[in-house]
Amino acid sequence: MARIKQLNCFDIPKIRKMTEYLGSDDSDRFAKEMQSEAVRVIHKLVPLKYKFLPESYIYLEKDEILGMITILPTMGNPYKINITRLIFQNNLYDVGKQLVDFVLARYGAKGATSFSVTIDASHEELFDLFLNQCGFRHCSSENLWKIENFSTEGIYPAKFRVCQNSDAKKVSDLYNGELNTLYKPSLIRIKTEFKEPFFEGITNFYKNRYVLEEPSHHRIIAYMSITTTDNTNFILDLTTNNGYEISYDEILAFAINEIASKKSYFYTFIKQKKYTKTSEKFEEYLKSKNFHCIQTQNVLVKDLYRPIRQKENVLQVFLFGENGIAIN
Protein backbone atom coordinates (compact mmCIF):
# COMPACT_ATOMS: atom_id res chain seq x y z
CA MET A 1 0.00 0.00 0.00
CA ALA A 2 1.38 3.41 -0.98
CA ARG A 3 1.55 6.31 1.48
CA ILE A 4 3.18 9.71 1.83
CA LYS A 5 4.76 10.79 5.11
CA GLN A 6 7.16 13.40 6.42
CA LEU A 7 10.84 12.52 6.32
CA ASN A 8 12.39 11.31 9.59
CA CYS A 9 15.85 10.16 10.67
CA PHE A 10 15.01 6.46 10.13
CA ASP A 11 14.52 7.13 6.40
CA ILE A 12 18.07 8.39 5.84
CA PRO A 13 19.64 4.99 4.98
CA LYS A 14 16.95 4.49 2.35
CA ILE A 15 17.52 7.99 0.99
CA ARG A 16 21.26 7.32 0.79
CA LYS A 17 20.59 4.12 -1.15
CA MET A 18 18.18 5.94 -3.43
CA THR A 19 20.79 8.61 -4.29
CA GLU A 20 23.88 6.41 -4.63
CA TYR A 21 24.04 7.23 -8.34
CA LEU A 22 24.94 10.83 -7.50
CA GLY A 23 28.48 9.81 -6.58
CA SER A 24 30.07 9.55 -3.15
CA ASP A 25 30.58 13.27 -2.44
CA ASP A 26 27.18 14.43 -3.67
CA SER A 27 25.41 11.48 -2.07
CA ASP A 28 27.08 12.15 1.30
CA ARG A 29 26.28 15.86 1.16
CA PHE A 30 22.68 15.12 0.22
CA ALA A 31 22.33 12.60 3.07
CA LYS A 32 23.76 15.09 5.58
CA GLU A 33 21.26 17.72 4.46
CA MET A 34 18.42 15.23 4.89
CA GLN A 35 19.72 14.09 8.29
CA SER A 36 19.82 17.67 9.52
CA GLU A 37 16.29 18.27 8.30
CA ALA A 38 14.90 15.03 9.69
CA VAL A 39 15.86 15.82 13.31
CA ARG A 40 14.20 19.27 13.40
CA VAL A 41 11.26 18.03 15.44
CA ILE A 42 10.19 21.42 16.82
CA HIS A 43 10.06 23.05 13.39
CA LYS A 44 7.61 20.39 12.21
CA LEU A 45 5.18 21.38 14.96
CA VAL A 46 5.09 25.17 14.52
CA PRO A 47 2.31 26.90 12.51
CA LEU A 48 2.99 27.85 8.91
CA LYS A 49 3.39 31.56 9.75
CA TYR A 50 6.54 30.71 11.77
CA LYS A 51 8.15 28.20 9.41
CA PHE A 52 11.41 29.11 7.69
CA LEU A 53 13.27 25.82 7.11
CA PRO A 54 12.80 23.15 4.40
CA GLU A 55 10.49 20.20 4.98
CA SER A 56 10.50 16.96 2.99
CA TYR A 57 7.98 14.22 2.36
CA ILE A 58 8.57 10.74 0.95
CA TYR A 59 6.40 8.41 -1.11
CA LEU A 60 6.54 4.85 0.23
CA GLU A 61 5.33 1.64 -1.34
CA LYS A 62 6.01 -1.67 0.40
CA ASP A 63 8.58 0.10 2.59
CA GLU A 64 10.52 1.30 -0.49
CA ILE A 65 10.99 5.02 -1.11
CA LEU A 66 9.86 5.80 -4.65
CA GLY A 67 9.99 9.59 -4.44
CA MET A 68 10.61 12.66 -2.31
CA ILE A 69 9.58 16.32 -2.38
CA THR A 70 11.03 19.27 -0.45
CA ILE A 71 9.36 22.62 0.15
CA LEU A 72 10.82 25.83 1.54
CA PRO A 73 8.69 28.74 2.82
CA THR A 74 9.76 32.13 1.48
CA MET A 75 11.84 34.12 3.94
CA GLY A 76 9.64 36.93 5.24
CA ASN A 77 6.46 35.45 3.74
CA PRO A 78 5.97 31.76 4.66
CA TYR A 79 2.60 31.73 2.91
CA LYS A 80 4.52 31.61 -0.39
CA ILE A 81 5.87 28.09 -0.76
CA ASN A 82 8.83 27.15 -2.96
CA ILE A 83 9.17 23.58 -4.20
CA THR A 84 12.94 23.12 -4.15
CA ARG A 85 13.40 19.40 -4.76
CA LEU A 86 11.43 16.62 -6.46
CA ILE A 87 12.91 13.15 -6.81
CA PHE A 88 11.26 10.00 -8.05
CA GLN A 89 12.28 6.64 -9.46
CA ASN A 90 12.89 6.49 -13.20
CA ASN A 91 9.79 7.47 -15.22
CA LEU A 92 7.45 7.32 -12.21
CA TYR A 93 5.92 10.69 -13.03
CA ASP A 94 2.66 9.70 -11.33
CA VAL A 95 4.61 9.49 -8.06
CA GLY A 96 5.90 13.00 -8.71
CA LYS A 97 2.37 14.25 -9.36
CA GLN A 98 1.05 12.68 -6.15
CA LEU A 99 3.83 14.30 -4.13
CA VAL A 100 3.13 17.73 -5.65
CA ASP A 101 -0.62 17.35 -5.12
CA PHE A 102 0.06 16.30 -1.52
CA VAL A 103 2.03 19.44 -0.60
CA LEU A 104 -0.48 21.66 -2.44
CA ALA A 105 -3.30 20.21 -0.34
CA ARG A 106 -1.34 20.09 2.94
CA TYR A 107 0.08 23.59 2.88
CA GLY A 108 -2.96 25.07 1.18
CA ALA A 109 -4.99 23.86 4.14
CA LYS A 110 -2.50 25.55 6.48
CA GLY A 111 -3.02 28.90 4.71
CA ALA A 112 -0.46 28.97 1.87
CA THR A 113 -1.51 31.35 -0.90
CA SER A 114 0.91 30.45 -3.69
CA PHE A 115 3.43 27.81 -4.76
CA SER A 116 6.35 28.30 -7.12
CA VAL A 117 9.00 26.17 -8.76
CA THR A 118 11.87 26.90 -11.15
CA ILE A 119 12.61 24.15 -13.65
CA ASP A 120 15.60 23.87 -15.94
CA ALA A 121 14.53 24.45 -19.53
CA SER A 122 16.02 21.09 -20.56
CA HIS A 123 13.63 19.14 -18.31
CA GLU A 124 10.66 19.05 -20.67
CA GLU A 125 8.88 16.14 -18.96
CA LEU A 126 9.09 17.83 -15.57
CA PHE A 127 7.83 21.08 -17.09
CA ASP A 128 4.86 19.18 -18.52
CA LEU A 129 4.20 17.54 -15.14
CA PHE A 130 3.82 20.86 -13.31
CA LEU A 131 2.13 22.73 -16.14
CA ASN A 132 -0.37 20.22 -17.51
CA GLN A 133 -0.88 17.79 -14.65
CA CYS A 134 -0.48 19.87 -11.49
CA GLY A 135 -2.11 23.10 -12.65
CA PHE A 136 0.86 25.45 -12.46
CA ARG A 137 1.21 28.24 -15.02
CA HIS A 138 4.33 29.43 -16.77
CA CYS A 139 5.13 32.99 -15.69
CA SER A 140 8.52 33.69 -17.23
CA SER A 141 12.13 32.54 -16.95
CA GLU A 142 15.45 33.36 -15.31
CA ASN A 143 18.87 33.10 -16.93
CA LEU A 144 22.09 32.53 -15.04
CA TRP A 145 25.21 34.07 -16.58
CA LYS A 146 28.78 33.27 -15.59
CA ILE A 147 30.98 36.33 -15.14
CA GLU A 148 34.38 35.66 -16.68
CA ASN A 149 37.37 37.79 -17.66
CA PHE A 150 35.92 40.88 -16.02
CA SER A 151 38.56 43.25 -14.70
CA THR A 152 37.67 45.88 -12.11
CA GLU A 153 40.86 47.81 -12.86
CA GLY A 154 40.10 51.43 -13.72
CA ILE A 155 36.40 51.08 -12.81
CA TYR A 156 35.05 53.16 -9.95
CA PRO A 157 32.73 50.85 -7.96
CA ALA A 158 29.14 51.94 -7.40
CA LYS A 159 28.50 53.34 -3.93
CA PHE A 160 26.27 50.62 -2.56
CA ARG A 161 25.68 50.40 1.17
CA VAL A 162 24.44 47.54 3.33
CA CYS A 163 20.68 47.16 3.17
CA GLN A 164 18.92 47.75 6.49
CA ASN A 165 15.56 46.39 7.60
CA SER A 166 14.31 49.98 7.53
CA ASP A 167 14.91 49.96 3.74
CA ALA A 168 12.54 47.03 3.16
CA LYS A 169 9.50 49.05 2.11
CA LYS A 170 11.49 51.11 -0.43
CA VAL A 171 13.19 48.01 -1.81
CA SER A 172 9.83 46.25 -2.11
CA ASP A 173 8.42 49.24 -4.01
CA LEU A 174 11.46 49.22 -6.32
CA TYR A 175 11.23 45.49 -7.03
CA ASN A 176 7.46 45.48 -7.64
CA GLY A 177 7.65 48.63 -9.75
CA GLU A 178 10.18 46.99 -12.07
CA LEU A 179 8.04 43.91 -12.74
CA ASN A 180 6.35 43.76 -16.11
CA THR A 181 2.62 44.22 -15.50
CA LEU A 182 1.78 40.76 -16.84
CA TYR A 183 3.73 39.05 -14.05
CA LYS A 184 2.88 41.27 -11.07
CA PRO A 185 -0.05 39.25 -9.64
CA SER A 186 2.14 36.18 -9.10
CA LEU A 187 5.62 37.61 -8.57
CA ILE A 188 4.96 40.67 -6.40
CA ARG A 189 6.87 40.66 -3.10
CA ILE A 190 5.97 42.22 0.26
CA LYS A 191 8.40 44.27 2.36
CA THR A 192 9.15 41.53 4.90
CA GLU A 193 10.71 39.45 2.11
CA PHE A 194 13.48 42.04 1.93
CA LYS A 195 14.26 42.07 5.65
CA GLU A 196 17.11 40.10 7.14
CA PRO A 197 15.56 36.97 8.68
CA PHE A 198 16.08 36.49 12.40
CA PHE A 199 17.06 32.83 11.84
CA GLU A 200 19.18 33.36 8.72
CA GLY A 201 22.27 31.98 10.47
CA ILE A 202 20.90 28.42 10.49
CA THR A 203 19.77 28.32 6.87
CA ASN A 204 21.78 26.45 4.22
CA PHE A 205 22.85 29.64 2.44
CA TYR A 206 24.43 32.99 3.21
CA LYS A 207 23.15 36.22 1.70
CA ASN A 208 24.38 39.82 1.81
CA ARG A 209 22.06 42.66 0.73
CA TYR A 210 22.96 46.10 -0.61
CA VAL A 211 21.19 49.20 -1.86
CA LEU A 212 22.24 52.12 -4.08
CA GLU A 213 20.71 55.53 -3.40
CA GLU A 214 20.17 58.51 -5.65
CA PRO A 215 22.39 61.09 -3.85
CA SER A 216 20.17 64.16 -3.75
CA HIS A 217 16.87 62.57 -2.65
CA HIS A 218 18.11 59.36 -0.97
CA ARG A 219 15.83 57.35 -3.20
CA ILE A 220 16.81 53.70 -3.59
CA ILE A 221 17.49 53.11 -7.28
CA ALA A 222 19.15 49.67 -7.12
CA TYR A 223 19.05 46.62 -4.89
CA MET A 224 21.49 43.70 -5.02
CA SER A 225 21.90 40.48 -3.09
CA ILE A 226 24.95 38.23 -3.11
CA THR A 227 24.14 34.62 -2.18
CA THR A 228 26.31 31.54 -1.70
CA THR A 229 25.64 28.03 -0.46
CA ASP A 230 29.24 26.80 -0.53
CA ASN A 231 31.35 29.96 -0.06
CA THR A 232 32.86 29.43 -3.52
CA ASN A 233 30.07 30.08 -6.01
CA PHE A 234 28.36 33.47 -5.59
CA ILE A 235 25.13 34.52 -7.33
CA LEU A 236 24.29 38.19 -7.82
CA ASP A 237 20.62 39.15 -8.02
CA LEU A 238 20.13 42.73 -9.19
CA THR A 239 17.11 45.04 -9.47
CA THR A 240 17.59 48.52 -10.93
CA ASN A 241 15.24 51.43 -11.57
CA ASN A 242 14.80 51.70 -15.34
CA GLY A 243 14.42 55.49 -15.02
CA TYR A 244 18.10 55.92 -14.14
CA GLU A 245 21.27 55.34 -16.13
CA ILE A 246 23.27 53.08 -13.83
CA SER A 247 26.59 51.62 -14.93
CA TYR A 248 26.54 47.82 -14.82
CA ASP A 249 30.36 47.89 -14.89
CA GLU A 250 30.37 49.88 -11.66
CA ILE A 251 27.82 47.52 -10.08
CA LEU A 252 29.86 44.43 -10.95
CA ALA A 253 33.04 46.12 -9.75
CA PHE A 254 31.42 46.70 -6.35
CA ALA A 255 30.13 43.12 -6.09
CA ILE A 256 33.39 41.48 -7.12
CA ASN A 257 35.43 43.69 -4.79
CA GLU A 258 33.09 42.77 -1.92
CA ILE A 259 33.54 39.05 -2.54
CA ALA A 260 37.29 39.40 -3.13
CA SER A 261 37.69 41.15 0.22
CA LYS A 262 36.69 37.88 1.90
CA LYS A 263 37.67 35.22 -0.65
CA SER A 264 40.73 34.79 -2.84
CA TYR A 265 39.22 32.04 -4.99
CA PHE A 266 35.62 32.16 -6.16
CA TYR A 267 33.23 32.03 -9.13
CA THR A 268 30.68 34.72 -9.81
CA PHE A 269 27.31 34.41 -11.54
CA ILE A 270 24.54 36.90 -12.14
CA LYS A 271 20.81 36.30 -12.52
CA GLN A 272 18.82 37.86 -15.34
CA LYS A 273 15.12 38.05 -14.49
CA LYS A 274 13.22 37.99 -17.77
CA TYR A 275 10.08 39.35 -16.10
CA THR A 276 11.54 42.79 -15.32
CA LYS A 277 11.42 45.99 -17.37
CA THR A 278 15.22 46.18 -17.67
CA SER A 279 15.72 42.57 -18.77
CA GLU A 280 16.43 43.23 -22.46
CA LYS A 281 18.81 46.10 -21.74
CA PHE A 282 20.61 43.98 -19.15
CA GLU A 283 20.92 41.06 -21.57
CA GLU A 284 22.50 43.31 -24.18
CA TYR A 285 25.11 44.34 -21.62
CA LEU A 286 25.85 40.75 -20.60
CA LYS A 287 26.34 39.72 -24.24
CA SER A 288 28.56 42.73 -24.91
CA LYS A 289 30.87 41.47 -22.16
CA ASN A 290 30.98 37.99 -23.70
CA PHE A 291 29.55 36.43 -20.56
CA HIS A 292 27.96 33.03 -21.09
CA CYS A 293 24.43 32.00 -20.17
CA ILE A 294 24.91 28.65 -18.44
CA GLN A 295 21.36 27.97 -17.35
CA THR A 296 17.77 28.91 -18.17
CA GLN A 297 15.05 28.11 -15.66
CA ASN A 298 11.32 28.39 -16.22
CA VAL A 299 9.37 30.02 -13.39
CA LEU A 300 6.04 28.30 -12.71
CA VAL A 301 3.47 29.47 -10.17
CA LYS A 302 0.21 28.14 -8.76
CA ASP A 303 -1.93 30.65 -6.87
CA LEU A 304 -4.57 29.46 -4.44
CA TYR A 305 -7.77 31.29 -3.65
CA ARG A 306 -10.71 30.94 -1.29
CA PRO A 307 -14.26 32.34 -1.47
CA ILE A 308 -15.09 35.05 1.03
CA ARG A 309 -18.28 34.75 3.06
CA GLN A 310 -21.26 35.81 0.96
CA LYS A 311 -24.76 36.99 1.65
CA GLU A 312 -27.57 35.22 -0.14
CA ASN A 313 -28.42 36.29 -3.70
CA VAL A 314 -25.28 38.33 -4.35
CA LEU A 315 -22.40 37.84 -6.77
CA GLN A 316 -19.71 35.40 -5.64
CA VAL A 317 -16.36 37.09 -5.10
CA PHE A 318 -12.94 35.46 -4.76
CA LEU A 319 -9.74 36.70 -3.17
CA PHE A 320 -6.61 35.72 -5.05
CA GLY A 321 -2.98 35.25 -4.01
CA GLU A 322 -1.77 37.14 -0.96
CA ASN A 323 -5.09 39.00 -0.64
CA GLY A 324 -6.67 35.74 0.43
CA ILE A 325 -5.10 35.73 3.90
CA ALA A 326 -4.22 38.24 6.57
CA ILE A 327 -0.49 38.29 7.21
CA ASN A 328 0.65 39.57 10.57
Steps between C-alpha positions, in 0.01 A plus 500: 500500500638841402517790746663840535658608828740761631868412490655379827846385608416130446451567127855626444657160414231450237557850364874433480433180306259682272761767414809280466516582129590860584854398592659474843551872571160616377323205660667567837420871486140426406465248785643749751250763388216251543630386840510858623147560378361176639596579862334845509206376704393839638487663157255234382257599775491879456222673299568595140540871584815415702661249264826591328686171442453233229269205558501176301248226437559152359283267294514144634379179343568169674757677719694620192547872438387578146513879521562807713397866493645795693333835560646821639287791628607839366708699746280781630182352350451131592163497325692488170635148463796406280534143376877454505546128439303222330648153465335185376602164359561485126190598298266485801347837418174401670695479827629851435147625435368343821778662702430843348125462553568395860697814592249722316218355710696488828642850494196648330297379796749669734448835323756507216395738223742410221752236393792549264765287336787573261574225250799472271393558141649164397261305725203491264322209671521669839374825348203310357434336838462832683331687217250249363449257786540708816337823384797735519535779244812619325580856608839570346861385528832582664842474338822443689812654346857420599720806545840433346799713402355809664764737632411763759819693425424862414130465591365708786268269699141609556436640847277228637441478873376214716124462484324559832164364611375859493560498121263207442196702395699706246670190362164324470359799310804498269477127429123499439519815289753336268286192433331485163127546561416154366695329779415722798207298643719193554848643553434806717691499830410656836743705710575226754656292221777759482578503872785303649345187654552452872598134444712553188809362675363144502387490138701313235607819322658835577372823349623860511268784392590844366323810375605792278347841568446798275722758680278807510170341610624179668272299277598135461568441131666156516490195723744208487541178693805275498419139593717192548433149624860377493711816547651447154221565251329839542177605326416867451133596480451858383198731472548848354265791436456527123462879532868543588817442301700274730832354390495120511882507493501699823245264658704191413818669620338558840371142526826336397704721733266408787545128438875535441540675835400173668598234245806457281349225285140512383261487203245769432163469327223749440127440462301656218130519585310494172186636667646844578488820295880519470550139390571566131738787572680288759531208258658725239761603756574141602549397136722801433731374775511152346357344814341160447147397592548165673145432609141594418228420751127528444305663783167328568243617754174367641286751689236381743180683579206465736145640482417771750181470703202606290150618569219323321415607144814704435788451258769256613835669554842337534820624659813402312863453604621689805168686532342174607657499847588751767873505564614628836 
